[in-house]
Amino acid sequence: MNKKITVSVIAFLIICLSVLCCFASVEYSPEATGGETVYIAGNPDLYPVEYYDSESKTYKGILPDVYAEISKSTGLNFTYIRTGSENEQNRIAVNNQADIISAHIKGDVSDISDEISLMSFNNNGEKLEICIGFTNIADDNTKKLVKNAISKIPDSELLSYSLQATILPEKNVSIRLLIILISVLSVALLVFIIIAIKNKIKSKKLMQTKLTDTLTGIGNEKYFEQNYRHYITPSTFSLYYIIYFSINMQKIEKYFGTTEAEQIELYAANILSSSAGDLDFTARIGSGVFLCAYQSPSDEEMSKTITELLGKLNAYKETFLEEFHTYFRAGIFHPDSANIPFETAVLNARESYFFAHQNKLPYQFSTKDFLEKQETKSKQQKKLADAIKNNEIKLYLQFIVDAKTGVIKGAEALSRWHNPEDGILLPDSYVNAMTSAGIIEHLDFYIFEKVCSQLEEWSDTDKKDLWISCNFTRATVSKSNFFERFKEIQNKYSFEHDKLIIELTEDSLADNKEVVFQNILSCKKLGFKIALDDLGSGYSSFRDLCDFPIDLIKIDRHIVAKSVTRRGNALLAGIIKLCHDLGMKVLCEGVESEKENTNSINADCDYIQGYYYSHVLPYEESDTFLLKSKHF
């Protein structure tokens, strides 16, 4: 029974609506002539109170009819601006581009100086009001005339304006019957308006859910993209800067916990959204990643804004962030036209963020010059990756002797790039580029596998007692999956593990110490030895020498070179004694002269490496060198 009644009511409302739409719609858009003109920002989708008809390209509904009646009584000319299916009331109100902000739910539009409530109703216990608002540019006379005109319209008459225009009673129809019919239709229309508005609110909330980040409550990537396409226009693009803020949330979660990590993101979302202006927009697009579009008159002003924001963002748990070298950084892209696709703008901002992150900068602008350099760098990265893939990187060896006997005991594995275009290139020309490109670990493990193969080849020969030290950079050894990949490679080869020394650069101990320590310890448990390269270049501390399981210390060649002076010789001897007291062997690098060789021996070092004994040789020539050497 209830279902039948509901169907009947709906059918009745549809009939009423059909009558309303077919006969009572009032088109309103062209600017009138004569009298004062009042500009209106209409609501294109508050059907049937006010809506935009795309076919006729005019506003229709109850309110256009009301404005027409007010025009008759006051002489004001009402003109809708920005006709279209997209609601721009908020934007128009902020920019003071109209006198009246027409049909809207109270509270939905900001920067309104005064409002008239047309009707109210309850929506799930929440009181909602449909209003007409005045902006700051509406003069007092206009406000007064409109308010007075609307106040004189009874509620029933306001609701039946659109109906009255459709009813043309004949003389033989009683006035009483006509009044009853109008009253019934008015009530039906009121019910329909309330249902329609509730559905509209429900639909709006559903859309907001789809555009909202569930953790922080600000917009998500879809929201940002929608706003980007709406606001980045030919008249505004020069004002906007797209900013990519990010922090290593994975590291924060690991050392600080998920709950605290979420608090940091909530804190960041609040800082960024509260700093946004009326025409700015902000979104969270991933874990620890935020996108912002801020307006600014110049790069200099934007630099000040970003510096201030980064200061606030990194103020949260500042001690923790400093300890683990984890900070918010930013990449900034300034569109040079309105035709820049959303994806390109985000990519450019992200590219500049990665540059800032890798170079430990607070932020980086993605300028035309910067993008050109990044493109060149990208091409170089591909060449470097192809060099490894095409076996253009070759294994080289430099042999190492026992300081007391002069007998060859081992060698250091080095690399050279046999570039088809530029010839043989030294590591300085490609190692830094590989590091910044994020592919240095490919080189490290590539050479490591070559070393494993060489040791296996030597294991059944007269060279079986020789060891080889193999370099691993900080970026590689600080990865959490380092040992897994290390073990996978060494398992493919058979040789005595103590014949391979894992050589770490001094800066490897500077960051991610816990990860590095665990990786080193795991390798030690398999029987591999650990060497620390370039002691004295400024990264390691005495605490590191105590804490890390190091077997061999390689003293930087600059310290060895200074040993020709009295103070330099004392420094060299002091370092060697300290290392011996800690139970470590010592190797002096870069020995090139008789004097340096003598000083290194007198300082009681264990091994010597340098041109004085051996040049850097292709591994194919190593057998020949050993056969001819008086030291083997």
Disulfide bonds with the S-S distance in Angstrom:
none
